Amino acid sequence: MYAYKVMIHPNNKQFTRIRRTLNKCIECNNIIYDYLDSFIKKNVKIPSCSDVRKWFTIQKQIKDNETLEKRCNMTNKESRYNHLDTLFYDVSNDALKQEIKDTYNSFVRYFKKLSDYPVRKKFNSYKKSFYVDPFKIIFTEKKVKLEKIAVSKKQNRQVLNWINMAEVGRIPVGVTYYNPRVVLEGNERLYIVVGVDDSNSPKHKIATTNNTVGIDLNIKSVVTSDEDYYKSVTKTKSYKKAIKKEKRAQRKLSRRYIKSKELNKSLKESKNYIKERKIKNKYTRRITHLKDNHIDYIIKSIIDKKPKRICIEDLDVNGMKKKKDKKTKQIRKSLQQNPFRKLLTKLTYRCERIGIMVVKADRYYSSSKLCSNCGNKKSDLKLSDRVYICPKCGLKIDRDYNAAINLKKYALAN
């Protein structure tokens, strides 16, 4: 499966329709959440997914009737701020059905102890999305057609369903699509995310050398066995600058929030709060893009050497984050900022597509404690010891570079 994420440029009418669909999907999620949560509080078995959908069909009609009654006593501005500018009937039924399935599956995952207890969705969350039926979505080289963006059935008004894409010819045309979704980031930028089968996506096999590369990950840098040191994104000037600006914007946003509450003003009506939230989201989006760009740079630099195999660590990142200790507080914060899992996932995926073998070392393989020269294990090695000194052969070497060499040897042995 190959995933594409392309920015789309809707006009004002299209953007309004998409925002309405997103709001109704969030409202649907919260209704289903409250319904299933009531069963759990009573210690009663939750109904099946099909029964939940039947129940919601009735609730949907009741909610639409209530909305029509409230509209009579409201101005257009009041109805817009209360999410009453559209009905469930005007939104794609496929998007609502998938939202019910996703909410139901979140509870199923909780019962299987695969995730924490679900939470209700917020209308002002940073990232929102809704599902599009893969059999009803149509792509051309420049545009994408979504369902029910234009409610009118007249042919001359159906043009509103076609939305311009930022990149021409990026997504393959005339193939089978999987799980397409429209994603809104930071209340400003819209993306279309869609999966395509590997048989329809480009593959580029390259001629590799006999070289083997071991990669050691740590909070400060990414080190390879070829003596390449890549600074962590959190240590770069651009990242530190963006973090500083985001913190300032967040403090200013908090002050706007307090002032609005003191004036008994709704956040949806507070223009200063909305304006400041957009500024804060801009820096949040920049931080995400800096991380992604840095990961792509590291992966490209490693792949350009065309190694035959790459050995990586099988890190338990979630286990590291869950450790609640005063000594590991700063480490946990750094782990949250460093996208180790994303780097390893992207590297594995890209290497498989171009024909480079990826070897995962055993999770409990002590690459840092072993001497790369004689193989002696130094059990009393501390995390603060950044230089490895072997007590047996006297080797003095950088700790991370030593671990990278051991990973390279692990790949050659296996």
RODO-2510 file (C-alpha; in nm, 4 decimals, decimal comma):
residues 414
     n   res          X          Y          Z
     1     m     0,0000     0,0000     0,0000
     2     y     0,1307     0,3429    -0,0996
     3     a    -0,0222     0,6548     0,0626
     4     y    -0,0504     0,9981    -0,0975
     5     k    -0,1113     1,3247     0,0850
     6     v    -0,1817     1,6254    -0,1345
     7     m    -0,2968     1,9731    -0,0382
     8     i    -0,6229     2,0944    -0,1936
     9     h    -0,7335     2,4520    -0,2634
    10     p    -1,1120     2,4828    -0,2252
    11     n    -1,2926     2,8094    -0,2862
    12     n    -1,4977     2,9758    -0,0107
    13     k    -1,8170     2,7798    -0,0798
    14     q    -1,6330     2,4480    -0,0953
    15     f    -1,4391     2,5242     0,2232
    16     t    -1,7639     2,6081     0,4049
    17     r    -1,9215     2,2788     0,2934
    18     i    -1,6178     2,0805     0,4059
    19     r    -1,6160     2,2561     0,7450
    20     r    -1,9836     2,1675     0,7900
    21     t    -1,9120     1,8012     0,7146
    22     l    -1,6254     1,8014     0,9648
    23     n    -1,8428     1,9567     1,2359
    24     k    -2,1242     1,7083     1,1789
    25     c    -1,8800     1,4159     1,1944
    26     i    -1,7486     1,5445     1,5294
    27     e    -2,1066     1,5855     1,6546
    28     c    -2,1846     1,2301     1,5392
    29     n    -1,8769     1,1002     1,7221
    30     n    -1,9811     1,2682     2,0470
    31     i    -2,3385     1,1362     2,0255
    32     i    -2,2146     0,7786     1,9781
    33     y    -1,9549     0,8272     2,2521
    34     d    -2,2185     0,9369     2,5061
    35     y    -2,4453     0,6482     2,4034
    36     l    -2,1761     0,3800     2,4476
    37     d    -2,0346     0,5453     2,7596
    38     s    -2,3773     0,5204     2,9271
    39     f    -2,3715     0,1397     2,8860
    40     i    -2,0240     0,1128     3,0369
    41     k    -2,1177     0,3262     3,3380
    42     k    -2,4121     0,0918     3,4035
    43     n    -2,1852    -0,2151     3,3623
    44     v    -2,3980    -0,3359     3,0732
    45     k    -2,2649    -0,4955     2,7547
    46     i    -2,2540    -0,2467     2,4677
    47     p    -2,4738    -0,3217     2,1614
    48     s    -2,3338    -0,4304     1,8266
    49     c    -2,2142    -0,1814     1,5672
    50     s    -2,5166    -0,2423     1,3413
    51     d    -2,7547    -0,1736     1,6330
    52     v    -2,5683     0,1480     1,7103
    53     r    -2,6065     0,2594     1,3505
    54     k    -2,9813     0,1875     1,3573
    55     w    -3,0121     0,3855     1,6815
    56     f    -2,8216     0,6786     1,5319
    57     t    -3,0493     0,6845     1,2230
    58     i    -3,3411     0,7608     1,4535
    59     q    -3,1409     1,0155     1,6538
    60     k    -3,0293     1,1835     1,3341
    61     q    -3,3889     1,2536     1,2337
    62     i    -3,4711     1,3828     1,5826
    63     k    -3,1665     1,6143     1,5817
    64     d    -3,2541     1,7520     1,2381
    65     n    -3,6098     1,8304     1,3515
    66     e    -3,4757     2,0069     1,6615
    67     t    -3,2340     2,2057     1,4458
    68     l    -3,5139     2,3194     1,2127
    69     e    -3,7179     2,4361     1,5120
    70     k    -3,4238     2,6296     1,6603
    71     r    -3,3495     2,7947     1,3284
    72     c    -3,6818     2,9758     1,3348
    73     n    -3,5751     3,1782     1,6397
    74     m    -3,2114     3,2360     1,5394
    75     t    -3,0261     3,4692     1,3104
    76     n    -2,7841     3,3345     1,0518
    77     k    -2,4893     3,4391     1,2673
    78     e    -2,6236     3,2643     1,5783
    79     s    -2,6988     2,9438     1,3886
    80     r    -2,3487     2,9427     1,2383
    81     y    -2,1821     2,9719     1,5780
    82     n    -2,4000     2,6922     1,7173
    83     h    -2,3191     2,4503     1,4296
    84     l    -2,6799     2,4726     1,3104
    85     d    -2,5943     2,5937     0,9608
    86     t    -2,6421     2,2431     0,8202
    87     l    -2,8358     1,9223     0,8841
    88     f    -2,7221     1,5617     0,9112
    89     y    -2,9268     1,5059     0,5985
    90     d    -2,7035     1,7461     0,4007
    91     v    -2,3833     1,5577     0,4944
    92     s    -2,2546     1,2468     0,3191
    93     n    -2,4000     0,9351     0,4811
    94     d    -2,0765     0,7421     0,4154
    95     a    -1,8771     0,9882     0,6265
    96     l    -2,1198     0,9503     0,9186
    97     k    -2,1263     0,5684     0,8937
    98     q    -1,7470     0,5535     0,9031
    99     e    -1,7407     0,7924     1,2006
   100     i    -1,9711     0,5526     1,3889
   101     k    -1,7421     0,2590     1,3038
   102     d    -1,4322     0,4489     1,4167
   103     t    -1,5935     0,5471     1,7484
   104     y    -1,7173     0,1936     1,8078
   105     n    -1,3747     0,0471     1,7262
   106     s    -1,2081     0,2835     1,9736
   107     f    -1,4165     0,1215     2,2518
   108     v    -1,3411    -0,2281     2,1185
   109     r    -0,9679    -0,1503     2,1273
   110     y    -1,0063    -0,0339     2,4878
   111     f    -1,1724    -0,3633     2,5882
   112     k    -0,8887    -0,5547     2,4193
   113     k    -0,6388    -0,3428     2,6183
   114     l    -0,4839    -0,2056     2,3000
   115     s    -0,5467     0,1615     2,3839
   116     d    -0,6633     0,3944     2,6593
   117     y    -1,0245     0,4861     2,7242
   118     p    -1,1643     0,6949     2,4342
   119     v    -1,2317     1,0672     2,4701
   120     r    -1,4862     1,3014     2,3152
   121     k    -1,3776     1,5012     2,0132
   122     k    -1,3442     1,8797     2,0210
   123     f    -1,4650     2,1174     1,7520
   124     n    -1,1504     2,3298     1,7954
   125     s    -0,8996     2,0445     1,7741
   126     y    -0,5874     2,0965     1,5629
   127     k    -0,6533     1,8121     1,3196
   128     k    -0,9931     1,6956     1,1905
   129     s    -1,0874     1,4530     0,9159
   130     f    -1,3786     1,2738     0,7527
   131     y    -1,4094     0,9653     0,5333
   132     v    -1,4933     0,9646     0,1618
   133     d    -1,6369     0,6625    -0,0207
   134     p    -1,3557     0,5252    -0,2452
   135     f    -1,6087     0,4297    -0,5148
   136     k    -1,7526     0,7833    -0,5282
   137     i    -1,4288     0,9817    -0,5264
   138     i    -1,2888     1,0751    -0,8688
   139     f    -0,9400     1,2056    -0,9445
   140     t    -0,8059     1,3875    -1,2480
   141     e    -0,4544     1,5249    -1,2895
   142     k    -0,5560     1,8619    -1,1425
   143     k    -0,8810     1,8100    -0,9491
   144     v    -1,0634     1,5764    -0,7112
   145     k    -1,4390     1,5227    -0,6913
   146     l    -1,5942     1,4743    -0,3472
   147     e    -1,9454     1,3665    -0,2583
   148     k    -2,2156     1,6097    -0,1411
   149     i    -2,0054     1,9236    -0,1463
   150     a    -2,2738     2,0597    -0,3804
   151     v    -2,6196     1,9693    -0,2454
   152     s    -2,8030     2,0778    -0,5596
   153     k    -2,8731     1,7992    -0,8113
   154     k    -2,8617     2,0317    -1,1097
   155     q    -2,5784     1,9472    -1,3436
   156     n    -2,4541     2,3049    -1,3849
   157     r    -2,4149     2,3378    -1,0061
   158     q    -2,2331     2,0073    -0,9588
   159     v    -1,9115     2,1857    -1,0594
   160     l    -1,8815     2,2788    -0,6906
   161     n    -1,7922     1,9136    -0,6154
   162     w    -1,4638     1,9471    -0,8079
   163     i    -1,1770     2,0858    -0,5958
   164     n    -0,8353     2,1987    -0,7220
   165     m    -0,5252     2,0108    -0,6015
   166     a    -0,1931     2,1800    -0,5278
   167     e     0,0153     1,9192    -0,7162
   168     v    -0,0578     1,8174    -1,0747
   169     g    -0,0448     1,4478    -1,1636
   170     r     0,0684     1,3356    -0,8171
   171     i    -0,2126     1,0854    -0,7481
   172     p    -0,2613     0,8007    -1,0041
   173     v    -0,5833     0,8198    -1,2072
   174     g    -0,8160     0,5277    -1,2831
   175     v    -0,6978     0,2918    -1,0058
   176     t    -0,8574     0,1479    -0,6924
   177     y    -0,8355     0,3793    -0,3904
   178     y    -0,8337     0,2796    -0,0238
   179     n    -0,9585     0,4747     0,2787
   180     p    -0,9603     0,8269     0,1282
   181     r    -0,9988     1,1040     0,3841
   182     v    -1,0131     1,4832     0,3842
   183     v    -0,7946     1,6277     0,6619
   184     l    -0,8057     1,9819     0,8019
   185     e    -0,4904     2,0956     0,9840
   186     g    -0,4881     2,4043     1,2011
   187     n    -0,8298     2,5243     1,0750
   188     e    -0,6590     2,6506     0,7593
   189     r    -0,4982     2,3883     0,5353
   190     l    -0,6886     2,1039     0,3729
   191     y    -0,5349     1,7793     0,2469
   192     i    -0,6656     1,4749     0,0644
   193     v    -0,5100     1,1503     0,1930
   194     v    -0,5623     0,8307    -0,0074
   195     g    -0,4059     0,4856    -0,0291
   196     v    -0,3187     0,3116    -0,3573
   197     d    -0,2235    -0,0518    -0,4149
   198     d     0,1513    -0,1194    -0,4594
   199     s     0,0919    -0,2588    -0,8077
   200     n    -0,0294     0,0866    -0,9182
   201     s     0,2411     0,2894    -0,7428
   202     p     0,5914     0,3581    -0,8802
   203     k     0,8778     0,1291    -0,7791
   204     h     1,2424     0,2096    -0,8390
   205     k     1,4908    -0,0709    -0,7733
   206     i     1,8510     0,0496    -0,7477
   207     a     2,1850    -0,1239    -0,7844
   208     t     2,3254    -0,1562    -0,4322
   209     t     2,6851    -0,1961    -0,3124
   210     n     2,8132    -0,4635    -0,0698
   211     n     2,8292    -0,2104     0,2143
   212     t     2,6333    -0,2622     0,5377
   213     v     2,5250     0,0282     0,7580
   214     g     2,4348     0,0210     1,1264
   215     i     2,2247     0,3084     1,2637
   216     d     2,2192     0,4106     1,6287
   217     l     1,9474     0,6508     1,7458
   218     n     1,9749     0,8780     2,0458
   219     i     1,8230     1,1997     2,1712
   220     k     2,1009     1,4276     2,0429
   221     s     2,1918     1,2703     1,7082
   222     v     2,1594     0,9848     1,4590
   223     v     2,4908     0,8029     1,4134
   224     t     2,5807     0,5489     1,1436
   225     s     2,8694     0,3028     1,1206
   226     d     3,0115     0,5098     0,8294
   227     e     3,1040     0,7866     1,0780
   228     d     2,8099     1,0036     0,9742
   229     y     2,6604     1,2172     1,2497
   230     y     2,3195     1,3776     1,1899
   231     k     2,2152     1,6335     1,4481
   232     s     1,8703     1,5828     1,6018
   233     v     1,6013     1,8207     1,4752
   234     t     1,5514     1,9496     1,8309
   235     k     1,9102     2,0788     1,8279
   236     t     1,8741     2,2880     1,5114
   237     k     1,8358     2,6683     1,5194
   238     s     1,5188     2,6714     1,3090
   239     y     1,3442     2,4234     1,5403
   240     k     1,4424     2,6130     1,8569
   241     k     1,3236     2,9383     1,7006
   242     a     0,9876     2,7862     1,6030
   243     i     0,9405     2,6355     1,9521
   244     k     1,0124     2,9729     2,1116
   245     k     0,7572     3,1470     1,8895
   246     e     0,4974     2,8762     1,9545
   247     k     0,5385     2,9169     2,3315
   248     r     0,4874     3,2936     2,3021
   249     a     0,1799     3,2439     2,0854
   250     q     0,0406     2,9897     2,3327
   251     r     0,0827     3,2301     2,6260
   252     k    -0,0880     3,5061     2,4297
   253     l    -0,3680     3,2656     2,3346
   254     s    -0,4171     3,1781     2,7023
   255     r    -0,4503     3,5473     2,7889
   256     r    -0,7120     3,5889     2,5143
   257     y    -0,8968     3,2887     2,6576
   258     i    -0,9018     3,4333     3,0116
   259     k    -1,0162     3,7740     2,8858
   260     s    -1,3014     3,6189     2,6860
   261     k    -1,4196     3,4237     2,9911
   262     e    -1,4093     3,7377     3,2093
   263     l    -1,6307     3,9175     2,9562
   264     n    -1,8672     3,6144     2,9389
   265     k    -1,7948     3,5942     2,5688
   266     s    -1,8039     3,2742     2,3660
   267     l    -1,4732     3,1701     2,2084
   268     k    -1,6499     3,1312     1,8752
   269     e    -1,7488     3,4991     1,8901
   270     s    -1,4108     3,6260     2,0135
   271     k    -1,2273     3,7437     1,7011
   272     n    -0,9033     3,8126     1,8897
   273     y    -0,8988     3,4547     2,0225
   274     i    -0,9621     3,3081     1,6756
   275     k    -0,6933     3,5305     1,5241
   276     e    -0,4359     3,4289     1,7871
   277     r    -0,5251     3,0613     1,7516
   278     k    -0,4429     3,0788     1,3795
   279     i    -0,1012     3,2272     1,4608
   280     k    -0,0328     2,9525     1,7163
   281     n    -0,1402     2,6809     1,4696
   282     k     0,0947     2,8276     1,2081
   283     y     0,3971     2,7653     1,4321
   284     t     0,2685     2,4200     1,5314
   285     r     0,2426     2,3299     1,1637
   286     r     0,5929     2,4658     1,0986
   287     i     0,7379     2,2473     1,3760
   288     t     0,5742     1,9387     1,2233
   289     h     0,7088     2,0239     0,8781
   290     l     1,0597     2,0827     1,0170
   291     k     1,0555     1,7365     1,1742
   292     d     0,9340     1,5706     0,8530
   293     n     1,1883     1,7578     0,6410
   294     h     1,4745     1,6616     0,8724
   295     i     1,3707     1,2945     0,8659
   296     d     1,3587     1,2978     0,4854
   297     y     1,7056     1,4543     0,4747
   298     i     1,8555     1,1824     0,6988
   299     i     1,6880     0,8985     0,5073
   300     k     1,7962     1,0380     0,1692
   301     s     2,1564     1,0784     0,2879
   302     i     2,1684     0,7153     0,4038
   303     i     1,9963     0,5716     0,0949
   304     d     2,2171     0,7703    -0,1473
   305     k     2,5130     0,5547    -0,0373
   306     k     2,3226     0,2513    -0,1775
   307     p     2,4061     0,0011     0,0993
   308     k     2,3100    -0,3637     0,0604
   309     r     2,1572    -0,3850     0,4081
   310     i     2,0755    -0,1490     0,6949
   311     c     2,0543    -0,2534     1,0590
   312     i     1,8261    -0,0557     1,2897
   313     e     1,7242    -0,0846     1,6530
   314     d     1,3847    -0,2170     1,7582
   315     l     1,3143     0,0570     2,0107
   316     d     1,0239     0,0367     2,2563
   317     v     0,9482     0,4097     2,2390
   318     n     0,6111     0,3821     2,4172
   319     g     0,7732     0,1906     2,7026
   320     m     1,0365     0,4626     2,7411
   321     k     0,7717     0,7359     2,7497
   322     k     0,5643     0,5580     3,0164
   323     k     0,8510     0,5386     3,2665
   324     k     0,7530     0,7786     3,5456
   325     d     1,0737     0,8713     3,7230
   326     k     1,2299     1,2053     3,8144
   327     k     1,5558     1,1077     3,6442
   328     t     1,3823     1,0144     3,3190
   329     k     1,1528     1,3198     3,3038
   330     q     1,3831     1,5123     3,0688
   331     i     1,4446     1,1979     2,8617
   332     r     1,0708     1,1406     2,8200
   333     k     1,0272     1,5002     2,7054
   334     s     1,3047     1,4565     2,4474
   335     l     1,1503     1,1292     2,3258
   336     q     0,8209     1,3065     2,2677
   337     q     0,9940     1,5730     2,0581
   338     n     1,2084     1,3281     1,8570
   339     p     0,9994     1,1253     1,6080
   340     f     1,2037     0,8019     1,6314
   341     r     0,9185     0,5782     1,5245
   342     k     0,8380     0,7880     1,2196
   343     l     1,2027     0,7840     1,1132
   344     l     1,2294     0,4048     1,1448
   345     t     0,8958     0,3462     0,9702
   346     k     0,9810     0,5740     0,6767
   347     l     1,3306     0,4289     0,6432
   348     t     1,1990     0,0710     0,6425
   349     y     0,9287     0,1515     0,3904
   350     r     1,1543     0,3345     0,1448
   351     c     1,4289     0,0729     0,1645
   352     e     1,1831    -0,2050     0,0831
   353     r     1,0647    -0,0176    -0,2245
   354     i     1,4125     0,0276    -0,3716
   355     g     1,5506    -0,3155    -0,2808
   356     i     1,7617    -0,2471     0,0314
   357     m     1,7421    -0,5101     0,3048
   358     v     1,6448    -0,3834     0,6517
   359     v     1,7560    -0,5872     0,9544
   360     k     1,5977    -0,5187     1,2937
   361     a     1,8238    -0,5971     1,5870
   362     d     1,6751    -0,7750     1,8858
   363     r     1,5093    -0,5353     2,1289
   364     y     1,7337    -0,6519     2,4151
   365     y     2,0550    -0,6560     2,2121
   366     s     2,3043    -0,4469     2,4139
   367     s     2,4734    -0,2615     2,1291
   368     s     2,6018     0,0183     2,3542
   369     k     2,7592    -0,2056     2,6192
   370     l     2,9547    -0,4336     2,3835
   371     c     3,3061    -0,3459     2,2700
   372     s     3,3226    -0,3205     1,8905
   373     n     3,6877    -0,4367     1,8953
   374     c     3,7004    -0,7411     2,1268
   375     g     3,3317    -0,8067     2,2050
   376     n     3,3658    -0,7574     2,5808
   377     k     3,0467    -0,6482     2,7605
   378     k     3,0706    -0,3537     2,9978
   379     s     2,7692    -0,4043     3,2252
   380     d     2,8278    -0,0980     3,4438
   381     l     2,8014     0,1491     3,1532
   382     k     2,5914     0,4537     3,2496
   383     l     2,3814     0,6750     3,0274
   384     s     2,6022     0,9720     3,1189
   385     d     2,9133     0,7950     2,9848
   386     r     2,9366     0,9368     2,6314
   387     v     3,2822     0,7831     2,5639
   388     y     3,3158     0,4045     2,5693
   389     i     3,6391     0,2794     2,7305
   390     c     3,6840    -0,0969     2,7148
   391     p     3,8379    -0,2361     3,0382
   392     k     3,9743    -0,5411     2,8518
   393     c     4,1436    -0,4086     2,5340
   394     g     4,1564    -0,0374     2,6253
   395     l     3,9555     0,0809     2,3224
   396     k     3,8473     0,4463     2,3547
   397     i     3,5627     0,5370     2,1183
   398     d     3,2473     0,7450     2,1007
   399     r     2,9612     0,5557     2,2642
   400     d     2,7105     0,6037     1,9797
   401     y     2,9618     0,5228     1,7055
   402     n     3,0556     0,2058     1,8964
   403     a     2,6871     0,1045     1,9061
   404     a     2,6510     0,1665     1,5313
   405     i     2,9490    -0,0607     1,4560
   406     n     2,8000    -0,3351     1,6766
   407     l     2,4703    -0,3082     1,4866
   408     k     2,6595    -0,3430     1,1585
   409     k     2,8256    -0,6617     1,2894
   410     y     2,4852    -0,7905     1,4038
   411     a     2,3479    -0,7485     1,0499
   412     l     2,6485    -0,9303     0,8969
   413     a     2,6130    -1,2176     1,1448
   414     n     2,2431    -1,2588     1,0751
***
